[in-house]
C-alpha cells in the first residue's frame, strides 16, 4: 500500500543525527524511510511515519532491495533523499572503507535512484572540505577546498561524484560543522573536557595558535537545517553547497578556560609546545596505549587550523541560523559529567 504523504529516504537513520532528522521530518508531514545496517543501535523508540529498512550502502544487493521496497510503497516518487551514511575514522589512516562506503555507496544509491521521480538529493558533507582560514577571517562556500586527512577527502570525492557522475540530480551539499549535544559527543570537544576533568598533564600543552578555533553546531540546529533544506527543495538550485555551523567559534584558549571554570572554578593554564616535540609526544603516547590514543601525530600539524563560517547562504536560502551556542551549552555538558561520570563516559564512548 502506497503512502499518501510526501516520502523521504534518510540513510544513517540510526545514527546520532539520523534519529532527530527522521523524527522532525515525520512531524513536518513526511513519510520517512530510514536506511541503516542491522546491528547498529536502534532508535530509542519507534516513530510514527518512520519505517526502518535494512540497508548496507556498501553492498549493491542490499541497496537494490531497500530501494525496491521504497519504490513499491511510494509509486517511485520521493520528495527528497537525505544521505548521511558514511565511513568515519579519527585515526587519520587511509582505509578502503572511505571509497567502499562513502564514495561508492553514494554511487550505488544514486544508480538505484534513477528509477524514481526524486525532487532533491541532500548530501551531508563537512566544513572540513575547506582549507582553514586565518583568525579574524571566515570561510564561505566558495573558499578553497583542501582536505588534510582521509575523511574530508572522501567527502570532496563524493561531492565530485554527485556533480559530475550524476549531473541530472537536484543535489544540495550541506557542509556541516562538528555536531555536539547537551552531553558532548563531538570527539575533539569531549576529549578536551576529558583531559581537563582527569587533570591530565598533557592537557596543559597545545602545539598551535590558541586563538584559533573550530566551528561547531548543536544537534538540534543541524537537524533543523536538514529539514529546512528538504522543505525548500523547489527553491534551491542544483549543486548548491551550504555551510552549517556557528559562525564565531570559541578559541582553543577560551574553550580551555571555560571548561576549567565549569569543572574547577578556575581557568585552565595552557602553554605552547613546539610542533616537533608535540609529534614525538603523540607518537610515544599512542605507542604506549597500543594505538588507542586519541591525539595522533597527524593532528599536530592541524593545531593552528581556524574554521569560522560565513553562514549568509544558510540564512538566505534556508532562513537558518543556530539557536544554540557551544559557550552556553558547555555548562550542561560539564554538569552531566560531574553528576554521573560513568554515564557521561559511556554516552560519549570514551574509556
N, C-alpha and C positions, 0 to 999 in steps of 0.2 A: 504494500500500500504506500503510495507516494505521500510526501509531506506537503502541506498547504503553506507552510512558512518558507521564506527565502532560506536557502541552505548554505551553510559554510562548513568547509573542512578545516580542521585545526590539527596540524601534526605536532608531536611533542606534547600532547594534551595532558599527560600525567606529570609533566614537569613542574618546576617551581612557578613559572609564568603561565604555563598552559592551562592549569585549572582555573585561575581567575579570569583568563581570557574567555574560556568556554562558558563560564558562569555569566559573565557580563554580556556576551553575545546572545545567550539564551534569554536573559532578562530584557534584551533590546528587541526581541521578537524574531530571532533566527532559530532555525533547526540546525543544531551543531553536530557534526560527526567528528569525534575525537580519535585521531590515529596515534597509536603508540604500541610499543612492544609488550609482549607478555612478560611478567616477572618484574616490571618496574612498579614503584609504589603506586597504588591505586588512589584516586581522589578520595578525600575523607568521607564523602557520601555521594550517592547518585544524584544527578541533577536532572530536573525535568527539562525536556527538549535537548538533552545531550546524550548522544548514543556513542558508546565506546566500541571501536572497531580495531581488532588486532592488525597491526601493520608494521613491518620491519622495512624501512626505506632502503636498506642495503640488499634486499632480496627482491628480484623482479617479480617472482610469482606471488609473493606476499603483497606487493604494491598493487599488482593487477587484480588480485582477489578483493582487496579492500575497496579499490575504485569501482569495481563492478557492483559490489554491494550498494555503494552510494548511488551509482547510476540507476539501479533498479528502484531506489527509494525516492529519487528526485527527478526522474524522467530526464536525467542528464543535464539538469540546469543548476548552476551554482551562482550565488551572489558573489562569493569570494572564496579564496583558498589561502589560508594563513599558514605559512610554512615556517615552523620554528625548530623542527627536529634537526640536530646537527651533532657532530663529534666535537668534544671539548676536552682539552688536557692541559693543565697548568705546568707540566714538566718542561715544556719548550722543545721537546723532542719531536722529530719527524715521525709520522705514522701514516701507514697506508689507509687508515680509517678516515682521515680527512677527505681523501679522494673517494673512498668507497661509500661513506655515509653522507658527507656534506655535499660534495660536488656531484658524484654520480647518482646519489639518492635523489637529489633535486631533479636531475635529468630524467630519472625513471618516472617520477611523479608527473612531470610536465608532458612526457610522452603519452601517458595514460590520459592526461587531461585533454588531449586533442579530441577525444570522443565526447566532450562536454561543451555546453554553452556556458562559459565561465566569464563573469564580468570583470574579475580582478584577481591578480596573484600577488600576495603580500609576502615578501621575503624578509625575515628578521636578520639583519646584518649587525655590525658592530661599529661603534665610533672609531675603533682601533684600526680600521682600514685606512684611516688618515694618518699622515705624518703629524707628530706633535707640533704645537705652536710655541712661540715664545711667551713667557709670563707677561701678561698685560694684553695679549692678543687673543683672538678667538678663531676657531675652526668653523668653516662653512661647508656646505655640501660640495662646493666647487674647489675646495682646498686640495692640495696634492695627496695622492694615495701612496702609502708606504707601510707595508706590513713588516713588523720587526720579528715576528715569530710565526709558527705554522698556523695557529688558529685564525688570526685575521687574514693571513694569506689565503686560507681556504674560503673565506668569505668574499674576498676580492675575485677569486677564480669563479665562484658560484654566481656572483653578480654578473660577471662577464658572460658566463654560460647562458644565463637567462636573457641577457640583452642580445647576444649575437646568435646563440643557438636556437632561441625561441622568440624571434623578434615580433611575432604577432600577438604575444601575450601582453595584456594590460598590466604590467608589473609595477610594483612600488617597493622600494628598498628602505626599510626603517633601520637606520644606523643607531642602535640603542647603546646607551652608556651602561656601566655595570649596575646590575639590579640588586638593591638591598631591601630588606624587610624590617619589621619592627623588632626582630630579634637578631638580625645580622645577614647571613648567607653570602653577601658579596665577598669573595675569598680574600682579597687583599685587606679589606676593612676588618674582617673577622680576625685575620692573622695579626693585624696591628693591635687590635684590642687584646687578643690572647697574650701577646708578648708583654704588654704593659700589665695586664692582670696578674701574670705569673712573675712579674718583676724580673723578666729575662734581661740579663746584662746586655745582650745584643740589641735589645730594643732601644738603647740609648744612642745607637750609631746609625748614620744614614750617609750613603755614598753619593749624594746628589744635592741639587738645589732644594732646600727645604721650603722655598716659596712656591715651588711647583706643586700642582695638584691634578687630580683627575675627576672629571665629571662623573656623577652617579645619578641614579634615578630610582625612586621608590617603586615597589612592585605595583602599587595601585595606579600610579601615574603611567607606568609603562603599559599596563593593561588598558587603561583609558585611551592612550594614544593608538593602540592597535584597533580598538573598537571604533574610534573616530575615523580611522583610515578606511575601515570597511563601510561605515555609514556614508562616507564621501566618495565612494568608488566611482561614481559617474562624473565627478568634477576634478579628479586628479589625473594629470596627463600621464600616459605610459612612460615607463623607465624613469620615474621621478624618485630621487633619493631624499630622505628627510631625516635629519638628526633629532634624536630624542634623548634629552638629559637635562640636568640642572645646569644653567648657563655659567654660573660662577662657582667653581669647585673650592672646597676648603684646601688650603695649602697643607703640605705634609706636616709642617711645624704646628699650624693651627689645630690640625686633627690630633696630633700627639698631645698637645696641651689640653684640649677638650676632653680627651679620653682620661688623661691623668687627673683632671679636676673631678670628673664624674666618679672615678674609682677611688681616688685617694685624697681628694680635696686640695690638690696642688698640681702645678704644672709639671710636665714630664721633660726633663732635660734631654735635649737631642744634640749630639756632637757630630761633626763631619768626619768621615773616614775616607781616605783616598780609594778610588776605584780598584787599583791593583790589590790593595790589602783586602778590600771587601770581597773580591773574587776568590782570593785564596781562602778567606774565612768561610765563604759559602761552599766552596769545593770540599773543604775539610769537614764542615758540619754535615753536608749531605752524605759524605762517605761514612762518617760515624753513625749516622741514622739509617744506614743501609739504602740510601737513595730516596728516603722519605721526607727529607727536609723540605719545607715549603719554599724557602728562598733558594733559588738556583743561580748559578753563576751568570746565566744569560740575563737575568733580571737587573744585575748591577748596571749594565750599560743603559738601561731604560729609567734609571732613578731620576734623571733630570726631565723626563718627558712630562709635558704640561698639556692637558686636554680641557680647555674651556670652550664652550659651544655657543655658536650663533644659532639660536632657535627661531629666528624670524620666519623661516619657511614653515615650521610646525605651527606657529601662531597663525600664519596667513592661510595655509591650506587645511589645517585641521581644527583651528580655533583652540589649540592646545598649548598649555604651559604647565609646569609642575605645580602641584598643590601641596607638596611636601618638600622638606629640605633635610639633608643629612644632618645639618647642625642642630636642628630641633628634634630629630628622631634619635640621635645618638643617646640622649639620656634614657630613652625607653630601652634601647639595646643593652646598655650597661646595667640598667635596673634589673632586667631579666637575668643577666649574668650573675649579679650579686645575690639575687633572691634564690636562684636554683642553678648553681654552676654545672652540675652534671647534666641537667636537661638542656641548658644552653649549648654545652659542648656537643651533645647528641644531635640537637636540631641543626647545628652548623657543620656537623660531620667532621669534627676535629678531635684529636686524641688528647 
